[in-house]
Amino acid sequence: MVTKQQKLGTGFGAHSTADEVLTGIDLTGTTALVTGGYSGLGLEATRALAAAGAHVIVPARRPDTAEEALRGIPGTEVHPLDLSDQESVRVFSERFLETGRTLGIVIDGAGVMACPETRVGPGWEAQFAVNHLGHFALVNRLRPSLAPGARVVAVTSAGHFRSGIRWEDLHFRTGYDRWLAYAQSKTANALFAVHLDALGAGSGLHAFAVHPGSILTPLQRHIPREEWPALGWVTGDGESPEGFKTPRQGAATAVWAATSPLLDAHGGAYCQDCDIAGPAGTDDPLIGGVKPWATDPEAAARLWELSAELTGVNAF
Ligand SMILES: NC(=O)c1ccc[n+]([C@@H]2O[C@H](COP(=O)([O-])OP(=O)(O)OC[C@H]3O[C@@H](n4cnc5c(N)ncnc54)[C@H](OP(=O)(O)O)[C@@H]3O)[C@@H](O)[C@H]2O)c1
């Protein structure tokens, strides 16, 4: 069943926090994996999931920094993983599979935004490689550990508004634009959820894409401060603009999509503000919604095949 992009009316919204959406949900006995779970939104998701009883695996490209960030949060563990390096993804996944543990929740939260042109692996554009291909390979490699009924949440962005998949020039060989590269990678995250859900639904696995909202975190590190006002990221007083969320609010939709019983009969949908999103009616990312190129099942299947070819991994 393909879930329609239409609000459910969940009782939660843009101001709900990760703790609030978990009220009454006991995750004791559930193991979750949260990439990027030691910074920004991922850290808040980890904290909230652990507080609800989950054991949270946090893969980190900077394990010492992750250990420090998670100190004092019981029920978390850190393991090295660099999503830009497919060999690192393989090693992390194989070590995890050797433990024989099962995962009930995977939140693909790690990401890089608008970095200077960077090439990784065989010359891949880094935002596509980290945000999409790293997670594609990770979830495929971890498939044997995914519990029946597991949920995978791909953290996308309203940044997808700016670009679909550039089939003819995935890696920006003809000229790099850091915002188009971010946009393509975030469309890829959304399409990944669409096709993963289609492939996994028969075995009870469901996937959702989540736009967290706009939140100031270390994600903005590649953009010089003087460019922030023009981008609408700070007011003249140096405050967060209206419509921006706190990190706890920003983590809420991913945590909600990973756990809400309201989504038991759904899958593959793009979510925002702790609900399924409607179609984007404007080009304003603060209003949000989802563009058609980020939910197109044919594009999702094509991207899956392409990603499997590039990474050499396809477990579904
Ligand atoms: N903040 C927003 O307004 C916003 C809006 C829409 C969507 N999002 C999405 O939300 C997600 C989380 O963003 P955030 O705001 O929480 O940013 P953040 O604080 O910068 O967190 C990103 C995390 O990703 C990790 N990461 C980056 N490259 C990696 C790699 N090669 N291997 C492993 N981990 C890597 C970072 O690790 P290091 O700290 O070691 O670099 C960090 O832990 C991203 O996918 C982003 O696109 C955010």
The ligand as an SDF file (V2000), in Angstrom:
LIG
                    3D

 48 52  0  0  0  0  0  0  0  0999 V2000
   19.3350   21.6400   10.9890 N   0  0  0  0  0  0  0  0  0  0  0  0
   18.4170   21.8480   10.0650 C   0  0  0  0  0  0  0  0  0  0  0  0
   17.8340   22.9550    9.9510 O   0  0  0  0  0  0  0  0  0  0  0  0
   18.0190   20.7540    9.1170 C   0  0  0  0  0  0  0  0  0  0  0  0
   16.9760   21.0200    8.2000 C   0  0  0  0  0  0  0  0  0  0  0  0
   16.6140   20.0270    7.3150 C   0  0  0  0  0  0  0  0  0  0  0  0
   17.2650   18.8010    7.3430 C   0  0  0  0  0  0  0  0  0  0  0  0
   18.2800   18.5760    8.2360 N   0  0  0  0  0  0  0  0  0  0  0  0
   18.9380   17.2640    8.2070 C   0  0  0  0  0  0  0  0  0  0  0  0
   19.0050   16.7630    9.5280 O   0  0  0  0  0  0  0  0  0  0  0  0
   20.1410   15.8940    9.6550 C   0  0  0  0  0  0  0  0  0  0  0  0
   20.8840   16.2300   10.9330 C   0  0  0  0  0  0  0  0  0  0  0  0
   21.3580   17.5480   10.8130 O   0  0  0  0  0  0  0  0  0  0  0  0
   21.8100   18.4030   12.0740 P   0  0  0  0  0  0  0  0  0  0  0  0
   21.1960   19.7220   11.8780 O   0  0  0  0  0  0  0  0  0  0  0  0
   21.5900   17.6500   13.3090 O   0  0  0  0  0  0  0  0  0  0  0  0
   23.3810   18.5570   11.7480 O   0  0  0  0  0  0  0  0  0  0  0  0
   24.6910   18.2680   12.6070 P   0  0  0  0  0  0  0  0  0  0  0  0
   24.5240   18.7430   13.9990 O   0  0  0  0  0  0  0  0  0  0  0  0
   25.8090   18.8090   11.7920 O   0  0  0  0  0  0  0  0  0  0  0  0
   24.7680   16.6880   12.6370 O   0  0  0  0  0  0  0  0  0  0  0  0
   25.1580   15.9630   11.5150 C   0  0  0  0  0  0  0  0  0  0  0  0
   25.8290   14.6910   11.9610 C   0  0  0  0  0  0  0  0  0  0  0  0
   26.2370   13.9690   10.7910 O   0  0  0  0  0  0  0  0  0  0  0  0
   27.5410   13.4790   11.0040 C   0  0  0  0  0  0  0  0  0  0  0  0
   28.2810   13.2300    9.7760 N   0  0  0  0  0  0  0  0  0  0  0  0
   28.6070   14.1140    8.8200 C   0  0  0  0  0  0  0  0  0  0  0  0
   29.3690   13.5080    7.8840 N   0  0  0  0  0  0  0  0  0  0  0  0
   29.5350   12.2230    8.2870 C   0  0  0  0  0  0  0  0  0  0  0  0
   30.2430   11.1170    7.7750 C   0  0  0  0  0  0  0  0  0  0  0  0
   30.9880   11.1860    6.6570 N   0  0  0  0  0  0  0  0  0  0  0  0
   30.1780    9.9350    8.4410 N   0  0  0  0  0  0  0  0  0  0  0  0
   29.4770    9.8320    9.5920 C   0  0  0  0  0  0  0  0  0  0  0  0
   28.7870   10.8590   10.1360 N   0  0  0  0  0  0  0  0  0  0  0  0
   28.8360   12.0360    9.4860 C   0  0  0  0  0  0  0  0  0  0  0  0
   28.2060   14.5950   11.8140 C   0  0  0  0  0  0  0  0  0  0  0  0
   29.3770   14.1380   12.3950 O   0  0  0  0  0  0  0  0  0  0  0  0
   30.5490   15.1680   12.8000 P   0  0  0  0  0  0  0  0  0  0  0  0
   29.9830   15.9980   13.9100 O   0  0  0  0  0  0  0  0  0  0  0  0
   31.6570   14.2690   13.2240 O   0  0  0  0  0  0  0  0  0  0  0  0
   30.8380   15.9660   11.5650 O   0  0  0  0  0  0  0  0  0  0  0  0
   27.0940   14.9250   12.7940 C   0  0  0  0  0  0  0  0  0  0  0  0
   27.1150   14.0160   13.8710 O   0  0  0  0  0  0  0  0  0  0  0  0
   20.9470   16.0460    8.3600 C   0  0  0  0  0  0  0  0  0  0  0  0
   20.6780   14.9350    7.5350 O   0  0  0  0  0  0  0  0  0  0  0  0
   20.3770   17.3020    7.7300 C   0  0  0  0  0  0  0  0  0  0  0  0
   20.4590   17.2920    6.3250 O   0  0  0  0  0  0  0  0  0  0  0  0
   18.6650   19.5220    9.1380 C   0  0  0  0  0  0  0  0  0  0  0  0
  1  2  1  0
  2  3  2  0
  2  4  1  0
  4  5  1  0
  4 48  2  0
  5  6  2  0
  6  7  1  0
  7  8  2  0
  8  9  1  0
  8 48  1  0
  9 10  1  0
  9 46  1  0
 10 11  1  0
 11 12  1  0
 11 44  1  0
 12 13  1  0
 13 14  1  0
 14 15  2  0
 14 16  1  0
 14 17  1  0
 17 18  1  0
 18 19  2  0
 18 20  1  0
 18 21  1  0
 21 22  1  0
 22 23  1  0
 23 24  1  0
 23 42  1  0
 24 25  1  0
 25 26  1  0
 25 36  1  0
 26 27  1  0
 26 35  1  0
 27 28  2  0
 28 29  1  0
 29 30  1  0
 29 35  2  0
 30 31  1  0
 30 32  2  0
 32 33  1  0
 33 34  2  0
 34 35  1  0
 36 37  1  0
 36 42  1  0
 37 38  1  0
 38 39  2  0
 38 40  1  0
 38 41  1  0
 42 43  1  0
 44 45  1  0
 44 46  1  0
 46 47  1  0
M  CHG  2   8   1  16  -1
M  END
$$$$
